[in-house]
Amino acid sequence: MTVDSLENGLTVVTVPMPGTGVVAFYTLVRAGARDEVEKGRSGYAHLFEHLMFRGTEKVPAREYERRMQAMGADNNAFTTNDFTLYVPVIPKESLADLVPIEADRFQRLSVAENAYKDETGAVNGELNKSLSNPGWFMDEALRELSFLKHTYGHTTIGYQRDVVAMPKNYAYSKTFFSRYYTPDDCVIWAVGDVERAKALELVKANYADWKGKRAEPKIEVEADQAGARRKDLVWKGPTTPRITVGYKIPSAGANLKDIAALAVTATLVFGEPGDLYQKVVVHDQKVIELSSDPDDALNKDPGLFRVDAKLKAQTSFDDVLGQVQGALDSVGRGEAKAADIESARTHLISALTLGMQTPGGVAERLAYLAAVTGDVHGFEKYLAELRKVTPEDIARVAKTYLIPTRRNTVTLTPPKEPSAEDKSPKPASGNKPAGTAKPAPTPKKGDKK
C-alpha cells in the first residue's frame, strides 16, 4: 500500500493486487450524517449519495450510465454516520476511461432543480419503505434515546419531516456540496490490478485543478450519561418482540485500543459459541436471535456498543436484559476463560481477512477504518490492536463501558391482543338494555373522529 497526496489535499492510496483483472476505484468522502448539524437539514449526506449519479454538464446522467455500462463497471455508493463511499469496480483496461468521468462529477456535479426534486422523491420513497421495518423504527428510537445533542441522534436517511421538506431546499443542497465535496475531504482508493505510477498519473491529470476546503461543522459533544435509559415501543402490526441495547463507548480515533477490545468482547459474549447464546437461544429457547456486530463499535465520535435480540412471544424483556447484563458483568469481573477470548479474537481477525479477498472488499474495509480513525493506515493499526487484546483488556472495557449507567434500551412489541371481555359481543345499536344508555364522549383535540 502506498499513499500519495496532491497539492490540493486529495489523498491517493494504491493497493496492488496483481492478477485480479479488476480495479476498485473508490472515493471516500469524509462526510456523513454526523455532519448534518443544522436543524431541519438531516439526510443531506445520503441525498448526495443519490445526486452524485445525476451527471454533469459535460456528462449528463444518461451518458454517465451509458459509459459506465460500456466499460463493464459495477457501480454503486453508500452512506453511514461518518462517511459516504462511492464504489465503482471496473476491468483494469477501463481505468483510463473511468478516472476522467469520476473526476468530472466530483468537481462539477450539475443537477437541475427538477432532477433534484425527482431524487428527493426517490429518497422519500426509500424512507417510506424503511418506515415499514420494525428494526428501523427501533434504530431511530435508540439513537434519539442515546444522543440528546450529538448528530448521531438521527438516522442516516434523516428525520421524516426533513426528508419531506427536501424538495424546497434546492439552494441549500448546493451549499452542502460545496462544504464537503472538497479535495482535502476525500481519499481515492485504487485497489486491484493497478500500478501506482499509472494510477497517480491519471489522478493528477484529472483532479489537480480541484479546489476547495472542507467546512468544519460545530458538532455538539454529548454529555456523560448519568443513568440507564429505556423506551418501550408498540409496533403497528404483528411482529416478533425485539430488544436493542446500546452502551456508550469512546470513539475509534481517540481510543482504538479499547475499541479493539470491545470488538472482541462482542464476538466473545454474543457469538454462537458463547455461553449466553448457547443458554438463551439453543438450550432455553427463549430468544430466537442474539447478536452484536463488532463493526458497530467503530465510530468517528463516541458511539454505541449494540446488542440486538428477537424474543419468543412469552419471553420477558427484563429476563433477557438481565441475562445480557449478567454476562457482561461476569466478563467485567474477569471470569471469561482465556481460551474463549483467544478463540473470539482469532475468529474476528479471520472474519476481517475473509472479507478482504477482492479489490472491492479491501478498498471498503480500508476506507471504513480511515474514515472512523482519521488515518489512512487505520486498518493496519486496528488489526495490530486486535492482535494485542488481552484478558485484562476485555475485563477492563466491560467494567468501564458495558455497565447499566451507560446503557440505553429499546423494546418493541406487537399490539396487545384484545381481552376476552373486549371480544365478547356487544348489544346492537338501538337495542341496549334499559338504564345503560350513555351520551357519546365529546371528542378531545387531536382525537380521531
N, C-alpha and C positions, 0 to 999 in steps of 0.2 A: 504494500500500500504506500502510495506517495501522495503528498499534499503540496499543492501549489496555490499561490494567491495572486490575483491580478491587482493592479494599482487601484482599481475602484472598490476593492474589498471583497470581490467574489472569490470564493474558495472552490478549488477543483481537486477532488480526490479520485485517484485512479487505482483500481484494483485489478490487475491482470489475472484472468482465468483462461489460459490458452486451451484451445481445442473445444470450447463450448459452442462456438459458432454464432453466439449472440452477444449483444451488449445491452445491459441495463443502464440507460442514461437518465438517472433520476435527479429531480430537482427538489431539494428541501427548502421550503420557505418557513423560517422560524417564527411563524405567527399562527396562533390557533385561537380557540375560544377564550383562553386566558387574557388575550389582548383586547377583548371587547369590553372596554371599561365604561363607555358612555351609556347612560340609561336609555333604554329603548332601542339599543343598537346591537343586541345579541344576534349571533348567527351569521355574521358577515364573512368570517373566515371560511365557513362552509359554503356560503353562497359563491364566493370567488373560486372555490374548487369547481363549481359548475360553470361560472362565467369564463373561466380560462379556456374553455373549449369553444368559445363563440367567435374566435378568429380576430384578424386584424384587417386594416385597410388593404394591405398587400396580399394577405392570405385569408380570405373570408372563411367562415365556418365550414361551408360545404367543400371548399377547396382544401382546407386543412384535413378534413376527414378523408377526402379522396387521396391526398398524398400519403397520409398515414397508412391507408389500406394498400396503396400501391407498393409501399416499401415493406409490407408484411408486418407492421407494428402491432404489438399488443399494448394498448394504451389505456390508462385509467388514472385515478387520483383518489386520495382520501384525506380527511381532516380529523384532528384529535384536539384534546385540550391545549396542547403545546405547539403544534406544528401542522403544516399542510405538506403533503408529499405527492409529487407528480411522477408517474411510474411507467414511462414507455420502455418497452423491450423490443429490440429490432435485430434482424440479421446483421452481422458485423459489416457486411458490404454496404449497408444503408446509413452508416453513421454520418458520412459527409452530407447526406441529404437531410437527415433529421436535425442536426445541430442548428442550421440557419433558421428553420421554421420554429424551433423551440425558442431560440434567442429572440425571434421576432415577437412572439406572443408575450414573453415575459417583459419585454421593453415597450411594446407598442400595442397592447391589447386595446381593441376598439369595439365597444358594444353599444349599439344603438338603443335608444330608450325602449322601443317596442320589443327588441330582443331581450333586454334586461327584464322587462315585465314578464315575458314568457318564462324566463328562467326562475324568477321568483315564484311563479305559479307552480313550476316543477318542484321547487323546494317545499312549497306549501303542501303539495301532494305527498311528498316524502314524509313530511311531518304528520299528516293525517293518517298515513299508514302506520307510523310509529305509535300514534295515539291508541291504536287498537291492540298494542302489545303490552301486557301487564308488566313485563320486565322493564320496558321504557318508562312506564308510569312510576315504578319503584326507583329507578335510577334518578329520575328527576326529583323525587321526594328526598332521596338520600343526599343529593347534592345540596338542596335547599336547607335541609336539616343540619348538615355538617358545616357549610360555609355561609356565614351570615354576612360577610363583607367581600371575601375574595371572589374573583370571577369563575373559579371552579364551581360556584354555586349554580351555574346554568349549564344545560346540556350543549353539546357541540352544535346541534341544529338550531338552538336558540329557543327563547320563550315563544309560545304560540302568538301572543299579542305582537311581538316584534316581527315575527315572520309574516303575519297578516299585513303589517304596515310597510313591509319592504318595497312594494311597488311604488310607493310615494317618495322613496328615498334614493332616487337615481343619482342626484348630485352628491349625496353623502357617500355613495358607493365608490365614486371616483377618488374621494379623499382617502378611503380605506386602502385602495390600491396603491396610491402614491406613498402612503405611510409605511407600508410593509413589504411591497414588492420592489425591493431595492437590492443592489448587488451585495452590499455588506450583510444583508439578512438572509442570503441564500448560499447553499452549498450544492455543487453539482457532483454527483457520484457517477463515474464511468467505470462500470464493473463488467468483466467478462472478457471476450476475445478482442482485446484492445491494447494498443501500445500507448504509453504515457505521452510520448512526444507527439503522436498524431492527435490524441485527444486534446492535449493542451494547445496545439496549434489551431485546431478548429475552434476551441472556445475563445481563444484570444482574438481570432479573426472576426468573430460574431458577437462577442459580449464586451469587448474592451471599451466601447463607447457608452455603455450603460451607466447612467448616473443616478444619484440619489443616496440619502442616508436614512436609515431606519428610525422611525419615531420610537420614543420610549414612553409608553403609556404609564400612568401612575396607577399601579395595581395595589389595592389596599391589602395590607397584611392582616391575616386572620388572627384574632386574639386567641390566647391559650384557652382550651376548653376546660371548664371547671367541674363538669359532671356529666354523667351519661344522659343521652337524649334518645327519645323514641317517638315514632309516629306510626299509628296503625291505620291502614287503608282498607277500604272495601272496594273491590272491583265491580264493574258494571254488569258482569255476566259470569257464567260458570268458569272456574279456573282452579288450578291446584294451589293450595295455600303455599305461600312463599315467605322467606325471611332473608333480608340482606343486612349485614353488619359491616360498618366501616370504622376502623380505628385510625385516629390521626397519627401520621408518621412524617418524618422530615423529607426534604427534597433530595433527589438523586445528586444534584450538583453540589449541595452542601455537605452531604454525608453518605457517600457511596458505599462506605464500609458497612454502615447499618442497613442500608437498603439491600445490599447483597445478603446479609444475614436474615433479613425479613423475607426475602425471596425463597431462601432455603427453608425457612420456617413454614411458609405457605405450603411448600411441597411436602415437608415432613408431617405436618399436623393434618392437612386436608387432602392429601393424596390417597389413592385407593389402598395402598399397603398399610396406611396408618391405622393406629388403634381406634381412633374416633370414627373413621369411615367404616371400618370393619364392624364396629359396635352398632352404630345407628342406622347404617344402610344395609349391611349384609346380615348381621345377627338379629337385631331387634326389629329391623324393617320399619322403623318409624319415619325414616327420611328416604325420599326417592332419589334425590341428587344432593351432593355436597361438594363444593369446590371453592378454591381460592386461586386466582390466576396470579402467578409471581410478577407478571408484567404490570399489574395494577399498581405495584409499589413504585414504578418508575415514572416520576413526575418532575417537571422543572421547578415547581414550588411545592411546599409541604402538601401532601395529598392524603390518600386513604389506603389502608390495607383492608381489602374486601373479602368477605366470606358470604357465599350465596348458597341457599338450600331450598329445595322443594319438599314439602311435607306430605305425609299421608293425612287424610282428612281428620282423623281422630287424634293426631299428634298435637301436643301443646307447644306453642311458641316459646313459652317460658322454659319448658323442658329442654328444647333444642338449644336455646340461648345459654342456658345453664351448663349444658354439656360442652358447648363450644368454649365458653369462658373457662370452664374447669380444665379442659385440655390445654388451653393456653397458659393458665396459671401453673399447671404441672410443669410445662416447659420452662416457665419463668423460675421455678424452684430448682431447676437443674436436673429434673427427673427423666429427661429424654435420653435414650440409650445412644452412646457414641456411634455404634454400628448403624443405627437407624438414621442418624444425622449424616453420616458419610454416604449412605445409600441415597438419601434425598438430594444431597449435593451433587453426587455423580449423575443421578437421573436428570437434574435440572441442567447441568452442563451438557449432557448428551442431547437433551431436547433442543437446546440452543444450537448446537452443532448440526443436528439433523435438519434444522430449519434453514440452514445456510448452505445447501447443496447446489443451488442455482445462482446465477448472477443476480436475479431479482431478489432472492432470499438474502443474499449477502448485503446488497445495497439497502434493502429495507431495514435490516437489523442495525447496520452501521449508522444509518440516518436517524433511526429511532433514538439510539443512545447518544448520538451527537446532539440531538435536539434537547433532550432532558438534562444532559450534563453540561452543555455548553462547550463541549470539547469534541473535535472530530475523532479523537482517539478514545472516546468514551467507552466503546465496546471493549477494547483491549483492557482498559482499566477496570471495567465491571467484571470481566472474566477473571482478571487477576484477583479481585476482591472475593469472588465466589470461591476460588481455589483456596483462599486463606481462612474461610469461615471455620471457626472452632465451636465446640460445645459451649464454651464460656460466652461466645458472641451470641449464640442462639438464646441462651438463658437471659443474657443482658437485654437484648432487644425485646424479648417477650415481656419481661417485668417492667420495662421502661415505657413501651408504646402500646402493647396489646392488653390494656387494663381497662376496667369499667369507666373510669373518669374520662377516658379518651374515646369512648365508644358511642357510636350512633347506630340506631337500629330502626329499620323499617319493616313492617309486616304487611302482608296483603292476604285477604280472604275473599271468597265469593260472597254474593249477597246472602243474608240469613234466610234459611228456609222458613216458610210460613209455619206457625204452630198449628196444632190440631184444632185449636179454637178458631184461628184465622181461617182454616179450611172448611169449617162447618157451614152448612147452608144458612143464608140469611133470609129473613122474611122478604117477600117481594114487595116492591114499592106500592103503596096504596092498600096494603093488606097487613099492616102492622098490628100487633096486639094492643088492646086498649091501654092507654097510660104510658106508652113507650115513645110516642112521637116527640122529637126534639127539633127545635129550629136548626137549620144548617148553620155552621160556624161562619162568621164573617171572614173572608179571605184576608190574610195579612200581606203587607207589602213584600213582594218577592215570591209569594206563593204561586204555584201554577194553578191556573183556573180551568 
